[in-house]
């Protein structure tokens, strides 16, 4: 699976690694993706979400029901 967050849509970005001699080589900045399992009381089941660390904090604040609704509104399956 690709390294992208289901809630925020954070994806890898690309840049350059700069050595001490100032040579530049390509590198990739990956988001901090975590797999979390949440209980969805409205459906009586668990859902497994691939979220960035920032999105995990958003779920703690907004609640899992609101977050799942926002993901489904985008057309993604949960």
C-alpha positions as CSV (number, residue, x, y, z in Angstrom):
1,X,0.0,0.0,0.0
2,X,1.1,3.5,-0.7
3,X,2.3,5.7,2.1
4,X,-0.7,8.1,2.2
5,X,-3.1,9.2,5.0
6,X,-6.7,8.3,4.6
7,X,-7.8,11.5,6.4
8,X,-5.4,14.3,5.6
9,X,-4.3,12.9,2.2
10,X,-0.6,13.4,3.2
11,X,1.6,11.8,0.6
12,X,5.4,11.4,0.2
13,X,7.2,14.5,-1.1
14,X,10.5,14.5,-2.9
15,X,13.6,16.6,-2.4
16,X,17.4,16.5,-2.3
17,X,19.8,15.1,0.2
18,X,22.8,17.4,0.5
19,X,26.1,15.9,1.7
20,X,28.9,17.6,3.4
21,X,30.6,18.2,0.1
22,X,27.3,19.7,-1.1
23,X,26.6,17.0,-3.7
24,X,22.8,16.6,-4.1
25,X,21.0,13.3,-4.5
26,X,17.3,12.5,-4.6
27,X,15.5,11.5,-1.5
28,X,11.9,11.0,-0.4
29,X,10.2,12.5,2.7
30,X,7.6,10.0,3.9
31,X,4.7,10.9,6.2
32,X,4.5,9.2,9.5
33,X,1.8,6.7,8.7
34,X,0.3,4.6,11.5
35,X,-2.3,1.8,11.2
36,X,-4.9,2.3,13.9
37,X,-8.0,0.2,14.8
38,X,-11.0,2.2,16.1
39,X,-14.3,1.0,17.4
40,X,-17.2,2.4,15.4
41,X,-20.2,2.3,17.7
42,X,-22.8,3.3,15.1
43,X,-22.0,0.2,13.1
44,X,-20.9,-2.1,16.0
45,X,-17.6,-3.0,14.4
46,X,-13.9,-2.1,14.3
47,X,-12.4,-0.1,11.4
48,X,-8.7,-0.1,10.5
49,X,-7.4,3.2,9.3
50,X,-4.0,4.2,7.9
51,X,-3.4,7.7,9.4
52,X,-0.6,10.1,9.8
53,X,0.5,11.0,13.3
54,X,-1.3,14.4,12.9
55,X,-4.5,12.7,11.8
56,X,-4.4,10.4,14.9
57,X,-4.6,13.5,17.0
58,X,-7.5,14.8,14.9
59,X,-9.4,11.6,15.5
60,X,-8.9,12.1,19.3
61,X,-10.3,15.6,19.1
62,X,-13.2,15.2,16.5
63,X,-14.2,11.6,17.2
64,X,-14.0,8.5,15.1
65,X,-17.6,8.9,13.8
66,X,-17.0,12.3,12.3
67,X,-13.7,11.3,10.8
68,X,-15.1,8.2,9.1
69,X,-18.0,10.3,7.7
70,X,-15.4,12.8,6.3
71,X,-13.4,9.9,4.7
72,X,-16.6,8.4,3.2
73,X,-17.7,11.8,1.9
74,X,-14.5,11.9,-0.2
75,X,-15.6,8.5,-1.7
76,X,-13.1,6.3,0.0
77,X,-14.2,2.9,1.4
78,X,-13.9,2.3,5.1
